[in-house]
Amino acid sequence: MPERGRARLAWMFLILWTATALLAPFLAPAPYAATDLSARLQGPTWRHLLGTDDLGRDVLSRALFGARVSLAVTALSLALALLLGTAVGLFSGYLAGTVDMITGRVVDILLALPGILLAITLLAYVGRGFAPLVLALSCTAWVGYARVARSLALSLREREFVLASRAAGGGTVHIVWRHLLPQALPILAAQAAAGGAGVLLSEAGLSFLGLGVQPPQPSWGEMLATGCDVLLEAPHLALVPGALLFSAVWALNVLGEEIPGDLALYRSARVVAL
């Protein structure tokens, strides 16, 4: 498939799942927690288009509300990680010296630890649920953005426009906010787009282990765990969330490859225009 065709298809998937997550209360054919034990483990029917689970709950409804949880956790975790990592990295790189050395060692230690194990450890202490899941994922993802932001700040701190602002009396916060952040933000945004798929998979993995949102609230990872328990008896319970996760992760990966190139073209065009 041509590159632009892949990008359009990826945007289509992402917009589709975002729209269905926002409109889940209106699109779901039944409440996601409504049980009907007489209809448990049914395959697709006209009444239940994607079948039912082990408690007779409508799989389509749970998939729609699960999209809301999975995508919301991914978006909030990325936003918090990007905010924290950018702030720490830019200030560390600009101040340099002892501050940069200490921050760099902390980032190196956290990068050496497996992110999923660190998230499991955090959830073991703070508990399970939506907010703890966002906190755990953001606390494990921010270090990558901090390292990139630090490198950019180190390369920019002696540039002419920074020296001119410093000579004019600009403080550290002013220089970081007005001069370093606009230069670093496009690159960090591209990194966040590429890292979205990893955060979504981490959320699904933690929910699969029972460390995400708690029943009866659905998420794609929790639905996949339920489906694996009855894989031979009702394979649709695993195939549906698996297909949804595959489509969302594929779309985020494709956009993560496309967005950096688009940003490079935009910046080149802006330089030429100036």
Secondary structure, 3 states (H helix, E strand, C coil): CCHHHHHHHHHHHHHHHHHHHHCHHHHCCCCCCCCCHHHCCCCCCCCCCCCECCCCCEHHHHHHHHHHHHHHHHHHHHHHHHHHHHHHHHHHHHHCHHHHHHHHHHHHHHHHCCHHHHHHHHHHHHCCCHHHHHHHHHHHHHHHHHHHHHHHHHHHCCCHHHHHHHHCCCCHHHHHHHHHHHHHHHHHHHHHHHHHHHHHHHHHHHHHCCCCCCCCCCCHHHHHHHHHHCCCCCCHHHHHHHHHHHHHHHHHHHHHHHHHHHHHHHHHHHHHHC
